[in-house]
Amino acid sequence: MIENPEDSIRISFGDLKLLLVKIFVRFGVSEANAAILAENCAGCERDGSMSHGVFRIPGYVATLGSGWVDGKALPTIEDGGEAFIRVDARNGFAQPALAAATPLLIEKASRYGAAVLAIRNSHHFSALWQDLEPFARKGFVALSMVSGLACVAPPGSAKPIMGTNPIAFATPVAGADPFVFDFATSAMSNGDLRIAAREGHNVPPGTGVDAEGLLSEDPKRILAGGSLLPFGGHKGFALSLMVEVLASGLTGGQFSTEVDFSTHPGAETPKTGQALILIDPTCGNNNAFASRVAHLIELVRQSGGTRLPSDRRYRTRAASERDGIRLSASTYEQLRSFAQ
């Protein structure tokens, strides 16, 4: 279903996914991996996560064209123990590695109450909530984090040491959609910073520093040799370091400072690692867990507080499923040109 207003179009989730599959396959991704990546990217666009939707397609294309990532990689699953799984993504994207390990991860979490997944040699270029929401819909609590390209400096420094290092969490909620949050430990995600630069507007004070180490609200100056900063000063910095330890150290992946794609012009995706912890909350006869979470969330809503994380995403998803996903005409034509 596509409508064609003068300056934008509306496209169904299914049609967008098919278009993205064509793009991924054309640029060297296997059919199986392309389906996973297209589902992920189209889902971000459908749900309003613009910094991780089709905005990322030129980056995917450039990275694949550079030879930095293997779009046909088949991950290797290593059974690391009763409740531990290691996966070597073999220089492929993280989402196919996660998909390959998911059945064993669910089996272990269901049997032992919890399980850890450690993915290394993987490229993650999307939003983490996409990885976790399906687990929460199956009744699991999930926590994940991924390290990235060094672009965030510690407080008081101008030298980038860490990636934006996002953390995501998801839990089932009785009678409702899962509660999911996903945020960078930097003051702003790199994708949002790039969108701000593209659209020509400033970012909030404290977002980053320029190449000379001076605080800047100009996203172009931050991107031109500067650094993002952690959110919340030393507290965000500590969380970001935790992500490096778990997503890179524990997994055996590269630390953010070790990522070097200088010999692959056009490459954008960080090759690091991802850690995921899956918990079965019903173990130990805690069958009221999801109901208790629902009660807690209702207390928050009754307090008159602001919207909860994931509220806007679910509203946007419902609107997109009803009316189609809105894309600018120029974006749609760019996607078509990539596919052809």
N, C-alpha and C positions, 0 to 999 in steps of 0.2 A: 504494500500500500504506500504510494508516494503521491504527495500533493506538491504542486509547484507554484507557490507564491512568487512574487517578483524577486525577492531578496533571500528567500530561504525555502527549504523543502522539509517535508515530514516523511520519515521512513520508518517502517516497522522494525522491531528488534530482529526478526528473522531475516529480513532483507539486508539489514546492515551487517549482520553476522556473515551472511553469504558473500557480501562484497569484501569484507575483511579477510575471509578465508582465501578468496582469489588473490588478494594482495600478498598475503603471507606466502602462499604457494608460489606465486610468481617470483618472489625474491628468495626462494630457496628453503622454505620451511616444509617439512613433510605434511601430508594431509592430516594425519592424526594430531600432530602438534599444532597445526594451523587452526584446527577446530577448537582446541582448548584456548589458544591465544585470542581467537576471534570472539569466542563466548565471553572471555574476560574483558576485552576492550569494549565490545558493544554493551556489556553490562554496566561498565563505568559510565559510558555516554548516556545510556538509558536512565541511570539513577542520578545524573547531575554531577558526577565526579569528573568535571571537565578537564582537570589537570592530568587525568590518567585515562581519558577516553581517546577519541580519534586525534586529539592534539598530539598524541604520542606516535602516531603512525609514521610521520617523516623520520622520527628518531629510530623506530624499528627498521625502516627501509634502509637508512644510512648505515646503521650498525650491521645489518645483514650483508649489505653490499661491501662493507669494509673487511669482511671475513673474521671479525672479532668474535662472533657468536656462531654456533653450529645449530641451525634451525632444524636439522634432522637428528639431533642427538638422542640416543636412547639411554635413559638414566640407569644406573646400576644400584640395585637395592641391596643393602647389607644388614642382615639381622644382627643388631648389636647387643642383644640380651633380652631378657623377659619383657622389658618395657622400654626398649631403646632401639631406634632404627636409624641407620646412617644411609644417606643417598648421595652418590656421586652423580651430579647432573651432567657430567662429561662436557662441560662448556656449552650447555644448552640453557634454555629458559627454565626458570624455577617452577612455573605452573605445570608443565608436563611432568616434572620430577615429583611434585606434590601429588598429582593425579595418580601416578604410578604407585606411590607409596600408601595412598589413602586406604585401600582395603586392609592392608596389614596393620596400619596405624589404628584403625577402628577396632580391629580384632584384638589387638593388645590392650587398648584402653578399656574395652569392654571386659576383658578377662582379668586385668590386674588393677583396674580403677583409674589408671593414668598411663600415658605413654609419651615419650619424647621423640621428635623427629628432627634430625640434624642434616640439612642439605648443604652441600658444598659445591664449589665450581659451578655456581648457578648465576644467571642474570635475572634480576627482578626489576621490572620496569612498570609496575602497575600498583594499584591500591591493595593493601593487605586485607581490608574487610572482605574483598571478594574471596579470599582464601578461606576465611573463617565462617562466614554466614552459613554455608551448607552444613558444617558440623553442628552448629547450634540448632539448626532445624531438625537434626537427627537426635537432639537431646544432650549433646555434649557441651561442656565449657571449653573454650579454646583461647589460647594466648599465642601470639606470634610476633616475631621481630626480624628485621632484615637490615644488614649494614649496606653501605653504599660508597659512592665515590667521595673522597675527601673534599668537602666544600664548606665545612662548619668549623669555626675556630673556637677554642675554649674561651671562657670569659676573660677579658683582659689581654687577649692575644689576637693577632691578625693572621696567624698561620693555620690553614685548614688541616685538621687532624681527623675529624670524623665525617661520616656521611650525614644525611638528614635523619637516618636511623629511626624509622617509624616503629611504633608499637601498636598492636591491634588486639582487641579482646572481644569475645562474643559469648553470650549465654542465652539459653532458652528462657522464655517467659511464658508462663501458662496463659493460654487464651489470646496470645498476641504474637507479633513478629519478634524475632530475637532482638535483644539489646546488643548493639555492636558499636564500638568506637575504634577509630583508626587515626592516629595523628603522628606527625613528625616530631622528633625531639628538638628540631630546630625551630626558630621563631616562625618560619614559614617554609612550606615545602619548596623544593627546587622547581617543581612544575608550576606552582602558583607564582613564584618569583619570575619565571620566564614568561608567563602569561601577562604579568604586570608590565614587564619590559616591552612585550609585543604591543600591548594596548596603550602604552605611554603614560601610565599613572604611577605615582609614588607608592611606596610601601610604608607601613607604620614605623615610627621611631623604634630603634632597637632591633630591627630585623637583621641588619648586617653592617659590615664595614667595607670601605673601598680598598683599592690596592695599597694605599698608604696607611691603612689601619684606622682611618677616621670613620666615625659613624656616618652612615649615609641612608637616605630614604629613596635614593635613585636606584631602581633595580638594575639598570644598565651598568652603573658604576660598580655595584656589588658583583655582578656577573663578570665584569672585565678585570679579573685578577683579584677581586676582593673575596670576602667570605660571609656566609650566613653566620648567625650567632644562635646558641641554644635558647630555647624559651626558658623563662624563669631563672636565668642566671645559673648559679652553681647547681641548682636542683635539676634543671634540664640537662646540664652537662653530665651530672652523675648518671642520669637515666641513659643518656647517649653512650657513655662508657660501658654501662651494663649491656647495651645492645651489641657493642663491639665484642665484648667478652663472650656473649652467648651466640650471636649470629655468625661471628668470625672465629673466635677462639675455640669454642666448644665444637663447632661443626667441622673445623679444619679448613675453613675457607680463608680468603685473603682479608686482612684488615683493610679499612678504607684507604689508608695511606699507601697500601701495596698495589692498588689498582693502577695499572699503567697501560693505556691503549694509545700511546703516542705513535706507535708504529702502525696503527690502523686508522688512518684519516677518515673521519665521518662517524666513528664509533661513539656511542653515548651510554650504553648500558653498563652499569658496574657489575663486575664479576666477583662476587663475594660469597655470602652464605645466608641461610635462613634457618631460624630455630622455631619450632612449633611444639607446644605442649597441649595435649588433649586429655581432658578429665571426664570421667563418667560420674556425674554428681549423684546418681542413684545408688552407687555402691555403699554398702553399710546400711541399707534400708532407708536411705535419705530420699524417699519418694516424694516428699513434699517440697523438694528444692525449687522447682520451677514455679510453684504456687507462691512460695515465700518471696521469690524474686519479683513476681507480679505484684505482690502486696507492697513491697518496698518501692517499686516504681510508681505505684498508685499514690503512695504517700508523697513522693516528689512532685507528682503532677498536682495534687491537691494543695501543695504548699504555695502554688502560684509562681513557681520558678520558670525559667526559660525552657525552651524545647530541649528534649534529650537528644544526645547523639543518635543518629540514624533516623530520627523522625522525618527530617526533610528528605532524606534519601528515599524512604518508603513512599512519601507523598509524590515525589518526582517520578518514581517508578510507576505508580498507579496512573499518573497523568500521561506518561509516555506509552504505557500499554493501551490506554484509551485513545489517545490522539496521535500517537506516533512520536518518534524522536525527532526533534527539530535540529536541522543542520543548516548552516549558511550555505547559500548556493555555491560559493567559491570553495568551501570545504568539501562539499559533495562532489564537485567537478574534479578537485584534486584527488579524492579517493578513486574516482572512476579512472582518472589518468594513470594512477598507480596500478590499478587492476588490469588495465589494458596494455 
